[in-house]
């Protein structure tokens, strides 16, 4: 299968790519988006269970800045008088470029007839021009984001002249049984380095630090009667426009 890169730019006033160690209390964002969060942003533009996205590269355009905001987290005891004040540390005025590509989900042989790369790519590009098929969130729902088509590497970036910057060990993503075929749900870690403003991500199977969490029972495939084929979706969104 020929690899065809999909490229876009996204931005927003705030982002919160939460460090798992800070969850449940005062949340703190990583300095850059995680691989898993970029998968989520890309899937918000367009996704089907027929394929998975692989994030190749991230480009940081704006300076990495943070700001803290006083928040009142939702109290699990549902008691108003038990609310406590917490400080969440957000990234602010973020702007990034992403380069990724599509690979077939080989765990879904029941959707083999839906594997039409030309049509999936065309639908992605049409959805990207419209700002995505779903709302774009930058790490968390309270951080609204926006996307647009953009050739990766174009324009000036704040770190273009910085030889390298190391971000230390951080969360990479999750291994879902529906993607890997392994019933064990696990978490991956990575240690990315930015070179001249660009971060090249390891592929999920290349991550050397993997922590098993628990086994997940297979839930089966989709009801084919409720599944919209790529041919039908392509006809709805594009039709004869590509002629």
VEXRO-866781 format. One record per residue (C-alpha): x, y, z. Coordinates in steps of 0.02 Angstrom, whole numbers, padded with zeros to 5 digits. Example, Ala and Ser with C-alpha at 12.3 -4.5 7.8 and 13.67 -1.06 7.14 Angstrom:
# VEXRO-866781
X, Y, Z
00615, -00225, 00390
00684, -00053, 00357
//
This chain:
# VEXRO-866781
X, Y, Z
00000, 00000, 00000
00072, 00168, -00051
00089, 00289, 00093
00002, 00456, 00064
00034, 00588, 00194
-00108, 00689, 00267
-00057, 00861, 00329
-00147, 00994, 00428
-00127, 01134, 00554
-00222, 01156, 00716
-00225, 01288, 00851
-00319, 01357, 01000
-00309, 01479, 01145
-00273, 01339, 01271
-00228, 01155, 01276
-00215, 01028, 01418
-00120, 00869, 01373
-00130, 00799, 01547
00012, 00711, 01632
-00073, 00553, 01706
00022, 00583, 01869
-00074, 00745, 01895
-00248, 00676, 01862
-00371, 00680, 02004
-00296, 00838, 02076
-00212, 00990, 02005
-00189, 00948, 01821
-00029, 00990, 01730
-00005, 00986, 01542
00141, 00908, 01451
00246, 01033, 01352
00189, 00960, 01185
00039, 00858, 01124
00052, 00672, 01155
00044, 00546, 01014
-00124, 00485, 01078
-00197, 00661, 01084
-00144, 00689, 00903
-00233, 00527, 00856
-00389, 00598, 00939
-00375, 00765, 00847
-00351, 00676, 00680
-00497, 00558, 00712
-00607, 00710, 00748
-00574, 00766, 00570
-00625, 00597, 00497
-00617, 00417, 00555
-00690, 00246, 00524
-00648, 00079, 00609
-00583, 00019, 00440
-00416, 00104, 00470
-00301, 00179, 00599
-00195, 00336, 00592
-00007, 00338, 00616
00064, 00506, 00671
00231, 00535, 00587
00283, 00712, 00633
00231, 00860, 00738
00291, 01039, 00711
00281, 01167, 00852
00248, 01340, 00780
00217, 01448, 00934
00327, 01465, 01090
00287, 01341, 01228
00201, 01443, 01363
00092, 01395, 01510
-00036, 01482, 01620
-00123, 01424, 01778
-00309, 01444, 01807
-00407, 01422, 01967
-00539, 01287, 01942
-00675, 01207, 02048
-00668, 01022, 02003
-00830, 00924, 02001
-00851, 00841, 02170
-00884, 00654, 02157
-00988, 00660, 02315
-01109, 00779, 02227
-01102, 00898, 02375
-01085, 01082, 02332
-01009, 01125, 02500
-00870, 00998, 02473
-00798, 01081, 02317
-00614, 01123, 02327
-00509, 01247, 02230
-00378, 01176, 02112
-00254, 01252, 01990
-00244, 01182, 01814
-00089, 01224, 01712
-00131, 01245, 01527
-00028, 01274, 01373
-00077, 01441, 01298
-00088, 01509, 01120
-00040, 01343, 01040
-00016, 01311, 00855
00047, 01151, 00776
00066, 01062, 00609
00040, 00874, 00591
00094, 00747, 00461
00014, 00575, 00469
-00048, 00432, 00362
-00181, 00297, 00358
-00151, 00111, 00381
-00284, -00025, 00373
-00345, -00099, 00536
-00298, -00280, 00506
-00403, -00334, 00656
-00559, -00288, 00558
-00561, -00411, 00415
-00751, -00394, 00416
-00723, -00219, 00344
-00601, -00271, 00207
-00726, -00217, 00073
-00717, -00040, 00145
-00530, -00022, 00108
-00525, 00110, -00028
-00378, 00224, 00008
-00418, 00350, -00128
-00593, 00381, -00061
-00543, 00387, 00122
-00408, 00516, 00085
-00528, 00620, -00020
-00658, 00618, 00121
-00525, 00667, 00249
-00471, 00816, 00144
-00651, 00872, 00116
-00689, 00856, 00303
-00529, 00950, 00346
-00581, 01097, 00237
-00744, 01104, 00335
-00654, 01106, 00503
-00678, 00922, 00543
-00830, 00809, 00560
-00828, 00824, 00750
-00778, 00961, 00870
-00591, 00979, 00896
-00530, 00974, 01077
-00350, 01004, 01127
-00323, 00871, 01259
-00485, 00904, 01352
-00661, 00960, 01310
-00641, 01132, 01389
-00501, 01175, 01265
-00583, 01209, 01095
-00471, 01191, 00943
-00478, 01228, 00757
-00403, 01141, 00605
-00365, 01187, 00426
-00269, 01113, 00279
-00086, 01160, 00281
00069, 01088, 00198
00184, 01023, 00333
00338, 01132, 00357
00269, 01291, 00280
00278, 01458, 00371
00394, 01514, 00509
00405, 01422, 00674
00470, 01487, 00840
00593, 01342, 00860
00655, 01328, 00681
00830, 01381, 00732
00838, 01278, 00892
00951, 01125, 00859
00866, 01011, 00986
00762, 01007, 01144
00730, 00852, 01248
00560, 00832, 01334
00600, 00684, 01446
00494, 00529, 01475
00311, 00558, 01435
00151, 00469, 01388
00144, 00406, 01208
-00023, 00315, 01194
-00129, 00162, 01230
-00125, -00010, 01150
-00308, -00051, 01121
-00352, -00234, 01087
-00462, -00177, 00942
-00304, -00111, 00856
-00171, -00236, 00911
-00266, -00400, 00922
-00189, -00427, 01095
-00322, -00438, 01233
-00205, -00344, 01350
-00243, -00158, 01363
-00078, -00068, 01397
00003, 00103, 01402
00158, 00159, 01305
00290, 00286, 01355
00415, 00382, 01249
00551, 00515, 01265
00535, 00633, 01116
00663, 00760, 01058
00620, 00914, 00956
00742, 00952, 00815
00725, 01122, 00732
00546, 01134, 00792
00495, 00959, 00735
00459, 00802, 00834
00465, 00634, 00746
00360, 00508, 00842
00400, 00324, 00863
00273, 00205, 00792
00170, 00119, 00929
00258, -00048, 00904
00429, 00038, 00918
00398, 00101, 01096
00510, 00004, 01215
00423, 00052, 01377
00252, -00032, 01383
00153, -00060, 01543
00010, -00188, 01542
-00149, -00129, 01628
-00284, -00262, 01611
-00360, -00385, 01490
-00513, -00328, 01393
-00645, -00447, 01328
-00675, -00438, 01140
-00837, -00348, 01098
-00852, -00403, 00917
-00876, -00301, 00759
-01005, -00176, 00700
-01178, -00222, 00639
-01153, -00218, 00451
-01332, -00157, 00430
-01287, 00001, 00528
-01117, 00027, 00448
-01102, 00161, 00314
-00983, 00108, 00176
-00848, 00223, 00112
-00932, 00219, -00059
-01095, 00289, 00011
-01006, 00420, 00117
-00897, 00472, -00029
-01050, 00494, -00138
-01135, 00601, -00005
-00985, 00714, 00031
-00901, 00726, -00139
-01008, 00644, -00272
-00957, 00700, -00445
-00852, 00848, -00383
-00691, 00754, -00418
-00732, 00728, -00600
//
